[in-house]
Amino acid sequence: MNKNEFGRMIAEVKDLPLLPQVVIMVQRTIDEEDSSAHDLSEAISNDQVLTSRILKLANSSFYRFSHKSISTITEAIVLLGFETIKNITLGLSVYKLLSGFNKENTFHFFWRHSLCCAMAAQSLAEQKNMRVKEASFVAGLLHDIGKVILAHYFPDHYKRVLKALQTDPTLTFSAVEKKIIGIDHKEAGSILASYWNLPLDVAQPIEFHDHPKIPSDSTEISPFHHIIYIANHIAINLYGSDTEKEKYTFSLLSKEAKRFLKIDSDSLFKIINRLSEQVYETARLLDITIDDIRIEKKSENNVEQEQILVLSKNLNRREKELELFMTINKSILELDDVRDIVTVATTGLTKICSPKRLIFAFSDSVNNSVSAKLGYGDVNDELLNKIVIPLKNEDDLITRCINENIHINTTQYSENVLAHLSNQCVFDTLETHRLALFPLKIKNDVKGVMIFEPTKNEILDELSESFLSTFCDSIAIAFSKHGWKN
């Protein structure tokens, strides 16, 4: 089957999904010259799910309006703007439509890849100061919709596609789809985009997201083409197979970003560094299922039992954390030697989040360096004496942690990102890439860093990061009150 034959088949089928009415109504309202925020609100308000998601988005840090409570769609429209609302409506409506469209095939991590591409595209658009960044988000979210369509109309064929890719990871989706079905997901997605009359900014990246250049016969070029091209490869780099990660290395991404977007490697690294957290937070915010395109049905009893177990586990952990912080505060009031206070704190820490090593290092303005002074776990004086990091290197993670007052968690970094982090003294000294660094703010100034090395294979998630950050702040209070004595 070729593209023309598939197009004719699509035109004849009866179950091809139509764009939700709310998308059409929103577009029609925006196109009217005298339409108001109230008019657009009326077009959206009939869809309660979409209304809820837009309000959640407007009240989130995602758009930095969390300082003001947004309670109505009209307020959200005024703050976010017509174009933003239009793109959010399109993206979420198509997701809602397609996420339940295919019932037969499991697309492991399909929506996670798509959402990562969307988040990366939006970050790249922000870096380029592009006017309507949400259009890049939608284009990223929908760039692979052709896979869903092919899997729906050719379920048996697509099972063979997935099996072939699993057997030989060096193959590409497009090549296997062409061989088994006769048309690939980019062509199928392009036909659907045409059927839905999607705007150029979204439709063109669907067809050409794997191509650095648009064919010369195209009369118009989407301003987001290269952004989706780079964003797609970033998502592959982070969540793809080992073979894909080897193909789309950070070094290659850096060169392509500089070539097509004029974005330097440092800016690209910062975008990639925060993507993992952004993807999961945005998925939670917008109720997007990011692990599997197929939502497996579970009995209500099993769901309730799982929720109770998770809640119980979280409450138990929270109780232990609060108990530890109370113990630390008590020791700060009762003990005079800061070493004794830190010993009490680290002893309590091992009951919650047992570190392999925990090291406290402090900046030395005289020598312009950071030196380790205290260590717990698998640490000795010889090792501490080796940890001396010059502050002059701005690319060093320790320096970034202190200068930018941010925590850095490398336990979630891909091998390709870690390969980019060359000349890291702390990695070489501790002989590991798996660290979490937290700034030590002493008397209003960041004067050191807490280095946390987790036990083998432990990944520090967002909850662990938050807890360790608060733990570090508590230790910093002890140093602020009692001072640091060599």
PLY file of the C-alpha trace (Angstrom):
ply
format ascii 1.0
element vertex 486
property float x
property float y
property float z
element edge 485
property int vertex1
property int vertex2
end_header
0.00 0.00 0.00
1.34 3.44 -0.93
0.45 6.90 0.36
-2.26 7.52 -2.26
-3.93 4.17 -1.58
-3.84 4.82 2.15
-5.34 8.26 1.58
-8.23 6.77 -0.40
-8.79 4.15 2.31
-8.85 6.84 5.01
-11.41 8.83 3.00
-13.71 5.81 2.79
-13.58 4.44 6.34
-16.41 5.24 8.69
-14.63 5.08 12.03
-11.91 7.67 11.35
-12.01 9.98 14.37
-13.22 13.51 13.82
-11.70 16.44 15.63
-13.77 17.12 18.75
-16.43 19.78 18.33
-14.76 21.95 20.97
-11.66 22.32 18.76
-13.77 23.47 15.83
-15.75 25.87 18.03
-12.59 27.36 19.55
-11.00 27.86 16.13
-14.22 29.41 14.74
-14.52 31.78 17.71
-10.89 32.91 17.47
-11.23 33.54 13.71
-14.11 35.96 14.32
-12.71 39.48 14.53
-14.99 40.74 17.29
-14.80 37.64 19.53
-14.06 38.21 23.22
-12.62 36.16 26.06
-16.19 35.54 27.19
-17.12 34.13 23.75
-14.13 31.80 23.79
-14.98 30.77 27.35
-18.46 29.70 26.23
-16.95 27.59 23.44
-14.70 25.74 25.90
-16.93 25.43 28.96
-19.10 22.68 27.45
-16.12 20.32 27.70
-15.69 19.83 31.45
-12.50 17.75 31.17
-10.80 20.36 28.98
-12.02 23.16 31.25
-10.52 21.43 34.29
-7.16 20.89 32.60
-6.88 24.47 31.37
-7.63 25.79 34.87
-5.03 23.45 36.37
-2.52 24.66 33.81
-3.26 28.34 34.44
-2.81 27.83 38.19
0.46 25.94 37.88
4.06 27.09 37.93
4.13 25.87 34.32
2.85 29.32 33.33
4.04 31.09 36.47
0.61 32.35 37.46
0.50 30.40 40.71
0.66 33.64 42.72
-2.90 34.38 41.63
-5.76 31.91 41.84
-7.50 31.46 38.47
-11.04 30.22 39.01
-12.74 30.78 35.63
-11.93 29.97 32.02
-12.36 33.64 31.12
-9.58 34.59 33.56
-7.38 31.83 32.13
-7.98 33.11 28.59
-7.09 36.69 29.57
-3.85 35.52 31.20
-2.78 32.87 28.68
-4.05 34.49 25.48
-6.15 33.25 22.57
-3.30 31.51 20.73
-2.19 29.61 23.81
-5.75 28.45 24.53
-6.19 27.40 20.91
-3.05 25.26 20.95
-3.74 23.75 24.36
-7.27 22.84 23.23
-5.98 21.19 20.07
-3.21 19.26 21.79
-5.25 17.96 24.72
-8.30 17.16 22.59
-6.29 15.12 20.10
-4.51 13.33 22.94
-7.86 12.51 24.55
-9.13 11.22 21.21
-6.12 9.11 20.23
-5.11 7.77 23.65
-8.14 5.45 23.58
-8.26 5.01 19.79
-5.99 1.99 19.55
-6.98 -0.98 21.71
-4.92 -3.84 20.33
-1.27 -2.80 20.40
0.78 -1.72 23.37
3.04 1.26 22.63
5.52 1.14 25.48
6.49 4.68 26.45
4.72 6.13 23.36
3.18 9.11 25.11
6.23 9.59 27.30
8.35 10.07 24.19
5.72 12.36 22.67
5.39 14.46 25.83
9.16 14.67 26.21
9.40 15.87 22.61
6.67 18.44 23.35
8.41 19.73 26.49
11.78 19.85 24.74
10.23 21.73 21.81
8.65 24.29 24.11
11.93 24.82 25.97
13.78 25.26 22.67
11.13 27.73 21.50
11.53 29.68 24.75
15.31 29.69 24.27
14.74 31.17 20.79
12.23 33.72 22.19
9.56 32.53 19.77
6.20 34.24 20.14
3.80 31.26 20.35
5.69 28.54 22.19
2.54 26.42 22.72
2.36 25.64 19.00
5.74 23.92 19.34
4.37 21.95 22.31
1.40 20.72 20.25
3.60 19.86 17.27
5.88 17.85 19.55
3.00 16.07 21.26
1.41 15.03 17.95
4.47 14.41 15.78
4.10 10.60 15.92
0.30 10.27 15.64
0.76 8.31 12.43
1.94 5.34 14.54
-1.40 5.27 16.34
-3.32 5.40 13.07
-1.29 2.61 11.45
-1.61 0.43 14.55
-5.38 0.95 14.51
-6.00 0.09 10.86
-3.28 -2.58 10.55
-3.12 -4.16 14.03
-1.59 -7.49 12.93
0.89 -5.79 10.62
1.92 -3.38 13.34
2.54 -6.19 15.79
5.03 -7.47 13.22
6.57 -3.99 13.01
7.09 -3.86 16.78
8.45 -7.40 16.87
10.93 -6.65 14.06
12.17 -3.55 15.89
12.56 -5.54 19.09
14.51 -8.25 17.26
16.80 -5.79 15.46
17.11 -2.43 17.31
19.27 -1.00 14.51
16.19 -0.76 12.26
14.01 2.36 12.17
10.24 2.62 12.53
9.89 4.15 9.06
11.94 1.48 7.32
10.06 -1.42 8.94
6.65 0.23 8.47
7.39 0.76 4.78
8.51 -2.83 4.35
5.58 -4.46 6.17
2.71 -2.00 5.52
3.92 -0.01 2.53
3.56 3.39 4.24
5.30 4.84 7.27
3.91 6.76 10.25
5.06 10.13 8.91
3.03 9.71 5.71
0.04 8.32 7.62
0.21 11.20 10.09
0.42 13.69 7.25
-2.78 12.29 5.71
-4.59 12.53 9.04
-3.32 16.09 9.54
-4.68 17.00 6.11
-8.02 15.30 6.88
-8.25 17.33 10.11
-6.99 20.48 8.37
-4.36 21.01 11.04
-2.31 24.22 10.82
1.05 24.18 9.02
2.99 24.62 12.28
1.65 21.26 13.49
1.11 19.37 10.22
4.53 19.89 8.65
6.58 18.53 11.59
4.33 15.44 11.63
5.52 14.59 8.12
9.13 15.79 8.32
10.23 15.48 11.98
13.03 13.08 10.98
14.38 15.39 8.27
16.74 18.30 8.96
15.59 19.97 5.75
12.14 20.44 4.19
11.88 19.31 0.53
12.54 22.17 -1.89
9.07 21.90 -3.44
7.38 23.03 -0.20
6.08 26.58 -0.57
5.95 27.25 3.17
8.16 26.14 6.04
6.97 25.91 9.62
9.09 28.00 12.02
9.00 25.00 14.36
10.43 22.46 11.90
13.99 22.43 13.22
12.76 22.73 16.79
10.71 19.50 16.46
13.60 17.84 14.62
15.97 18.55 17.53
13.30 17.93 20.22
12.45 14.51 18.75
16.09 13.49 18.90
16.40 14.78 22.47
13.46 12.56 23.47
15.09 9.60 21.72
18.36 10.36 23.50
16.64 10.35 26.89
14.08 7.56 26.51
15.11 5.54 23.47
16.79 2.16 23.28
20.52 1.79 23.88
21.05 1.59 20.13
19.10 4.80 19.57
20.99 6.58 22.33
24.28 5.58 20.71
23.03 7.01 17.42
21.71 10.29 18.84
24.53 11.19 21.22
24.64 14.46 23.11
27.62 15.46 21.00
25.56 15.09 17.81
22.55 16.86 19.37
24.80 19.72 20.41
26.17 20.13 16.89
22.69 19.98 15.32
21.24 22.47 17.84
24.05 24.90 17.14
23.76 24.40 13.38
19.98 24.73 13.01
18.89 26.74 16.07
22.05 28.64 17.07
21.69 27.19 20.59
24.98 26.44 22.37
25.76 23.18 24.14
25.48 24.70 27.62
21.95 25.94 26.97
21.03 22.60 25.43
22.42 20.76 28.45
20.32 22.88 30.83
17.19 22.07 28.80
17.90 18.33 28.85
18.86 18.40 32.52
15.40 19.49 33.67
13.33 17.57 31.10
12.76 14.39 33.08
11.18 16.25 35.98
9.15 18.46 33.61
7.76 15.48 31.68
6.38 13.73 34.73
5.07 16.94 36.29
3.29 17.98 33.07
1.86 14.48 32.60
0.42 14.66 36.12
-0.86 18.17 35.52
-2.62 17.38 32.25
-3.66 13.80 33.12
-1.60 12.35 30.29
-0.74 8.66 30.62
2.90 8.51 29.61
3.92 4.88 30.00
1.51 3.04 27.76
-0.94 4.02 25.05
-3.22 1.23 26.25
-4.82 1.73 29.64
-5.22 -1.68 31.21
-8.44 -2.29 33.08
-8.10 -3.14 36.76
-10.72 -4.14 39.21
-11.87 -1.41 41.55
-10.76 -3.44 44.56
-7.21 -3.77 43.23
-7.03 -0.05 42.47
-8.26 0.81 45.95
-5.79 -1.57 47.55
-2.90 -0.08 45.54
-3.94 3.45 46.48
-4.16 2.50 50.17
-0.72 0.87 50.09
0.86 3.87 48.37
-0.84 6.31 50.73
0.19 4.28 53.78
3.78 4.07 52.57
3.95 7.80 51.89
2.43 8.69 55.26
4.85 6.39 57.07
7.80 7.96 55.27
6.50 11.46 55.94
6.17 10.70 59.65
9.79 9.52 59.77
10.94 12.64 57.92
9.09 14.99 60.29
10.45 13.07 63.28
13.99 13.46 61.91
13.62 17.21 61.36
12.32 17.62 64.92
15.33 15.68 66.20
17.70 17.89 64.19
16.05 21.08 65.47
16.29 19.79 69.04
19.98 18.95 68.63
20.68 22.44 67.21
19.19 23.95 70.39
20.88 21.56 72.84
24.29 20.78 71.30
27.17 23.22 70.80
29.51 21.21 68.58
28.27 21.25 64.98
29.93 17.88 64.36
27.70 16.30 67.00
24.62 17.85 65.41
25.54 16.51 61.96
26.22 13.08 63.46
22.71 13.05 64.99
21.23 14.16 61.66
23.06 11.62 59.51
22.27 8.79 61.92
18.56 9.61 61.56
18.95 9.96 57.80
20.12 6.36 57.42
16.72 5.17 58.66
14.96 6.93 55.77
17.32 7.31 52.83
20.51 5.40 53.48
23.44 6.98 51.62
26.55 5.14 50.54
28.43 8.37 51.22
27.46 11.79 52.53
30.02 14.59 52.29
29.94 18.24 53.30
32.31 20.57 51.43
32.86 24.29 51.96
34.09 27.09 49.73
37.40 28.72 50.52
37.63 32.28 49.18
41.38 32.44 49.87
42.22 29.42 47.73
39.21 29.94 45.45
38.15 26.31 45.83
35.69 23.97 47.53
37.13 21.48 50.01
35.50 18.52 51.76
35.51 18.74 55.57
33.01 16.19 56.87
32.08 12.75 55.61
29.84 9.89 56.63
29.45 6.35 55.36
32.18 4.89 53.15
34.48 7.88 53.70
37.93 8.38 55.25
40.26 11.36 55.76
42.36 10.43 52.74
39.33 10.59 50.47
38.13 13.89 51.98
41.54 15.46 51.41
41.32 14.56 47.71
38.08 16.49 47.22
39.34 19.96 46.36
37.44 21.57 43.49
38.61 24.86 41.90
35.79 27.40 41.65
37.15 28.91 38.44
35.61 26.19 36.24
32.04 27.36 35.55
31.14 24.03 33.89
31.87 22.07 37.05
28.71 20.73 38.73
29.92 21.74 42.21
30.49 25.30 40.97
27.05 25.40 39.35
25.40 24.10 42.49
26.98 26.88 44.56
26.85 29.78 42.08
23.30 29.10 40.88
21.96 27.90 44.27
20.37 24.81 42.71
20.44 21.11 43.51
21.70 18.73 40.84
20.72 15.05 40.67
22.86 13.03 38.27
21.30 9.67 39.23
18.63 10.32 36.58
21.00 11.40 33.81
21.35 9.25 30.70
24.78 7.91 29.78
24.93 10.34 26.87
24.40 13.35 29.13
26.96 12.03 31.60
29.45 11.58 28.77
29.10 15.31 28.13
30.14 16.06 31.72
33.88 15.78 31.26
36.49 16.99 33.74
34.29 16.66 36.81
36.66 16.41 39.77
34.05 14.99 42.13
33.20 12.19 39.68
36.85 11.23 39.31
37.58 11.38 43.04
34.53 9.40 44.16
34.71 7.14 41.08
30.98 7.45 40.36
28.57 9.48 38.25
25.64 8.84 40.58
25.46 11.84 42.91
23.02 14.41 44.20
24.44 17.83 45.06
22.67 20.34 47.32
23.78 23.93 48.06
24.61 24.76 51.69
23.23 28.21 52.41
24.92 29.54 55.55
23.81 32.94 56.87
22.06 33.87 53.60
25.01 32.95 51.37
25.74 29.64 49.65
29.07 28.65 51.14
29.23 24.95 50.44
27.61 21.83 49.10
26.22 18.56 50.44
27.24 15.60 48.29
24.88 12.62 48.55
25.81 9.33 46.94
22.93 6.81 47.01
23.39 3.13 47.49
23.86 0.96 44.42
21.04 1.14 41.82
18.99 3.59 43.91
17.42 6.36 41.81
16.53 9.55 43.62
13.05 10.64 42.57
11.40 14.03 43.04
10.20 13.19 46.57
13.68 12.10 47.64
15.20 15.26 46.15
12.72 17.43 48.05
13.41 15.62 51.32
17.20 15.80 50.92
16.99 19.48 50.02
15.08 20.17 53.25
17.56 17.98 55.17
20.43 20.03 53.75
18.66 23.26 54.77
18.34 21.94 58.33
22.07 21.16 58.48
22.79 24.62 57.09
20.91 26.12 60.06
23.32 24.29 62.39
26.32 25.71 60.53
24.75 29.19 60.56
24.18 29.10 64.32
27.34 27.40 65.51
29.74 28.26 62.71
32.15 25.93 61.02
35.33 24.94 62.83
38.12 23.20 61.00
0 1
1 2
2 3
3 4
4 5
5 6
6 7
7 8
8 9
9 10
10 11
11 12
12 13
13 14
14 15
15 16
16 17
17 18
18 19
19 20
20 21
21 22
22 23
23 24
24 25
25 26
26 27
27 28
28 29
29 30
30 31
31 32
32 33
33 34
34 35
35 36
36 37
37 38
38 39
39 40
40 41
41 42
42 43
43 44
44 45
45 46
46 47
47 48
48 49
49 50
50 51
51 52
52 53
53 54
54 55
55 56
56 57
57 58
58 59
59 60
60 61
61 62
62 63
63 64
64 65
65 66
66 67
67 68
68 69
69 70
70 71
71 72
72 73
73 74
74 75
75 76
76 77
77 78
78 79
79 80
80 81
81 82
82 83
83 84
84 85
85 86
86 87
87 88
88 89
89 90
90 91
91 92
92 93
93 94
94 95
95 96
96 97
97 98
98 99
99 100
100 101
101 102
102 103
103 104
104 105
105 106
106 107
107 108
108 109
109 110
110 111
111 112
112 113
113 114
114 115
115 116
116 117
117 118
118 119
119 120
120 121
121 122
122 123
123 124
124 125
125 126
126 127
127 128
128 129
129 130
130 131
131 132
132 133
133 134
134 135
135 136
136 137
137 138
138 139
139 140
140 141
141 142
142 143
143 144
144 145
145 146
146 147
147 148
148 149
149 150
150 151
151 152
152 153
153 154
154 155
155 156
156 157
157 158
158 159
159 160
160 161
161 162
162 163
163 164
164 165
165 166
166 167
167 168
168 169
169 170
170 171
171 172
172 173
173 174
174 175
175 176
176 177
177 178
178 179
179 180
180 181
181 182
182 183
183 184
184 185
185 186
186 187
187 188
188 189
189 190
190 191
191 192
192 193
193 194
194 195
195 196
196 197
197 198
198 199
199 200
200 201
201 202
202 203
203 204
204 205
205 206
206 207
207 208
208 209
209 210
210 211
211 212
212 213
213 214
214 215
215 216
216 217
217 218
218 219
219 220
220 221
221 222
222 223
223 224
224 225
225 226
226 227
227 228
228 229
229 230
230 231
231 232
232 233
233 234
234 235
235 236
236 237
237 238
238 239
239 240
240 241
241 242
242 243
243 244
244 245
245 246
246 247
247 248
248 249
249 250
250 251
251 252
252 253
253 254
254 255
255 256
256 257
257 258
258 259
259 260
260 261
261 262
262 263
263 264
264 265
265 266
266 267
267 268
268 269
269 270
270 271
271 272
272 273
273 274
274 275
275 276
276 277
277 278
278 279
279 280
280 281
281 282
282 283
283 284
284 285
285 286
286 287
287 288
288 289
289 290
290 291
291 292
292 293
293 294
294 295
295 296
296 297
297 298
298 299
299 300
300 301
301 302
302 303
303 304
304 305
305 306
306 307
307 308
308 309
309 310
310 311
311 312
312 313
313 314
314 315
315 316
316 317
317 318
318 319
319 320
320 321
321 322
322 323
323 324
324 325
325 326
326 327
327 328
328 329
329 330
330 331
331 332
332 333
333 334
334 335
335 336
336 337
337 338
338 339
339 340
340 341
341 342
342 343
343 344
344 345
345 346
346 347
347 348
348 349
349 350
350 351
351 352
352 353
353 354
354 355
355 356
356 357
357 358
358 359
359 360
360 361
361 362
362 363
363 364
364 365
365 366
366 367
367 368
368 369
369 370
370 371
371 372
372 373
373 374
374 375
375 376
376 377
377 378
378 379
379 380
380 381
381 382
382 383
383 384
384 385
385 386
386 387
387 388
388 389
389 390
390 391
391 392
392 393
393 394
394 395
395 396
396 397
397 398
398 399
399 400
400 401
401 402
402 403
403 404
404 405
405 406
406 407
407 408
408 409
409 410
410 411
411 412
412 413
413 414
414 415
415 416
416 417
417 418
418 419
419 420
420 421
421 422
422 423
423 424
424 425
425 426
426 427
427 428
428 429
429 430
430 431
431 432
432 433
433 434
434 435
435 436
436 437
437 438
438 439
439 440
440 441
441 442
442 443
443 444
444 445
445 446
446 447
447 448
448 449
449 450
450 451
451 452
452 453
453 454
454 455
455 456
456 457
457 458
458 459
459 460
460 461
461 462
462 463
463 464
464 465
465 466
466 467
467 468
468 469
469 470
470 471
471 472
472 473
473 474
474 475
475 476
476 477
477 478
478 479
479 480
480 481
481 482
482 483
483 484
484 485
